[in-house]
Amino acid sequence: MTATITPPDGAPMLRRVDPKLRLQDYEAALKFYLKLLASSIDRLIFAENSHSDISSLQTIVEEAEYRDQVEFICFNGLDYPPSYDRAYGEFKMVEYVMNHSQTIRNLPLTAVIWKVTGRYTVKNIRQIIIHMPENIDLYCNFRRIPKRWAEMYLIAWTPRGYQVALQNIYPDLKPLIVNGKRVKDPEEVFIDLIEERAKTIKLVPRFRPTPMVDGIRAWTNENFLEGKNLLKFYIRSFACKVFPWLWI
């Protein structure tokens, strides 16, 4: 789980900026994922890069009696211009975790590591894990319609997949700006980079089933499971089953 409880001033398009609200999001998501420790996942890492107070999160883990299965990593990782945007910061955090986590250090080479944006709960993540193809190196969700786009809130990789495709990728994940105009979002940049980097590993670029995400989108303050966003989920879920070649 990746987290930024106190985002930097001036982060592009970010609307959910209140640290109290963001902490509440993380607390709710942590409670959700802790329940999976008994079945779908072996260990959980909670990484926070604004060096904020995480005592309430630690209390949740202790009260659930999962302290031995949860690792907290809290550090100051916001030492970059806010204009570099969300993907740069998140994958800079991922880089730090992959290099410093005791949990990661002790994993076998065949282990699968799941990265989830920490304010979101993927309601059907258990089904996604169960239906994951065998021997993957990198597992993610790409879309082609209405434009090429990588869903970056949920990604899985093995140590080999990370080394080949994701290691030190964050410096290239800034939005593409041309003549002062933003012409590519980080999600568009990411899909181009991964398709080039992952040629020698097993990349599976579509999840089965479609992730059902619950949470407040940070740059719109809209819930994924309300209104037009819920309709989008049902359309994508239907297309995934009936027209699997239609990446929407």
N, C-alpha and C positions, 0 to 999 in steps of 0.2 A: 504494500500500500504506500503510495507516494502522497505527501502532504506539504502544503504551504499554509500554515495557519494565519500568518501575518504577511500578506503579499506586499511587494514594494509599491511605493507611490509611482504613478505613471505607467503602470502595466497596460499595454494596448487592449482596448475593448473590454477590460475586466470590469464587471459590474457588481459581482458578489465579493465585496472587499472587507466587510465587517469581520474582524477576527473572531468575535463571539459566535456569529452565525456559522462561520466556516468550522469552528471547533465543534459546534453542535452537529454539523454534517459528518465530521470525522468520527465523532463518538457513536452516532447511529450506525455508520458503516462498519466500524470496528466490531460492534456488538453483533452485526449480521455475519461477518466473516469468522468471528470466533466460533460460531455454531458449526462451521464447516470443519473445524479441526478434528472433530470426532469421526469424520467420514471422508471428505473429499480432498483435504489438504493436510500435509504433515506438520508444517511450521509456517509461521507468519512473521514478516518483517514490516514494521511500521517506520517509515523514513520521513523525517520532517526537516525542511531546509531553511526555516526562518528563525531557528533557535528560540522558538516560543515555548511557553510552559505546556508540558504534556502530562502533567501530574494526573489530570482527570482521566486521561486515556490509560495511564498505567494502573490507576485504581480499578478501572473497568476490567482489565486483564487479571489483576489480583483477585478481585471478587469472583470472577469466573473460574478461578483456579487453573489458569492456563499460563502462568508466568514462565514455566520451563519451555513452553512452545512458542513464545513470542519474543522477538528481539526488537528493541527500540533503538533507532539511530537518529539523533537530533544534533544538527550542526548548522553553522552559518554558511549557506550555499547560495546566497543571493548577491554575490560580489560581481555582478555584471550589469550592464545597462538594461533597464526594464524593456526597452524597445526590442531586445532580442527575443522576447515573447515566451509563451508558455512551454512549447516543446523543447526549446533550448534549456530552460530551467529544469524541466522534469527529467530530461535525459542526462543533464549534468548531475542531477541527484542520483539517477540510476548508476551512472559511472562511479560515483562515490560509494554507493552501497555495494556494488560488485567488487570494489577494491578493499572495502573495510569490514564487511559483514562477516562475523564468525560463522553464521549459518551458511552463507554462500561458500565460504572457504572449506567447509567440511562436506560439501555435496559431492556425490559421484558424478562422473562425466555424463551419465545418461539422465540425470535429474532434469525435470522440467520446471522452470521458474515462471510464475505468472506475475505480471505487473498490472496493477489496477490503479487508476486514479482514485485516490483515497476517499473522496467525498461521495463517490458513486457506489451503489450496490447493484451488482449484476444478479438479478433475481434468479436467473436460470444458469448460473455459472456451474453448478454441479452437473447439469446435463451437457454443457459445453465441454467440461473436462472429460466426462464419460465418453463422449463421441469424438474426442480428439484423435486424429489419424495416428497410426503408429510411426515411430522413428522420425518424428519431425525434428527439425532444427530451429525453425522459426514459424510461429503460428499467429496469424493476425487477420484482420478483416479489412479488405480493400473494396472500394466502390468505383464504378466507372460512370454511373449516371446519377445526377446530371453532369458530373465532372469527376475526374480521377481524384480519389480521396482516400486517405488511410484513417480508419477509426483508431485513435491512439490511446483511448481510455483503457483498453484491455489488449495485452500482447503477451505471448508466451514464447520462451526460448530455452534451449539447452546451453550449457557452457560453451559448446562449440559454435552454436548459432550466434551467441552473443559475440564471441571473439571475431567471427567472420563478418557479421552484418551490422552489429550495433556498437561495438567498442569504439569509443572516440567519435561517435557520430554527431554528438550534440553541437560542436562548433558550426556544423553545416545546416542546422535545423532552424536557423533564423528565417523569418518571412522574407520573400523576395521583393525588394523595393526597387522600382525603376522610375527615375525622374520624380522622386518623391511620392510615387503612387505604389500602393501595395498590390502587386499583381499575382502573388502566390502565397497562400497561407502555409503554415508549417506542415499541415496534413498533406498538402499537395507536394511539398518539397520532400517529405518523408517517403512517399510512395515511389518517387523517382529514384531516390538514393537506395532504397531497399531492393528494388528490382535490379539495380546494377550491382550492388554488393553481394546479393544472395545467390548468384549464379552457380556457385559450387556447393551449395547446401540444399537440404530439403526445406523449401519454403511452401507452406500451405496458406494461401492468402484469403481464405473464406472460412468463417466460423459456421458450424452446424451445431445447434440451431442458431438463429439470429439472437444476439444478446438483448435481453430485456433489462434496460438500465433504469434504475430509479435514482433520482437526485436532481439537484438544481444546477442547470447549465450555468457556468460561471460568467459567461459573457452576454447572457440574455436574461438571467434570473427566472427562466422558465423550467418547469419540471418536465423531465423526459416522458413521464407517463400521464400527461395531461394534454387535452386539446389536440392541436395539429401534430404535436410530437408523438402522441400515442397513436394517432392515425398512421403516421409514417412507420412506426414499428410494425403495425399489423400488415401494412402493404409490403414491407420488406420481408417480414416473416412468411407471408403467402408466396411471394416471388421466390424466396429461397427454397421452398418446398416444391413449387409447381414449375417454376422457370429458373432452375439453378444457374443457368448461364447468364441470367439478367442481373448484373451486379448493381443494385440500386441502394 
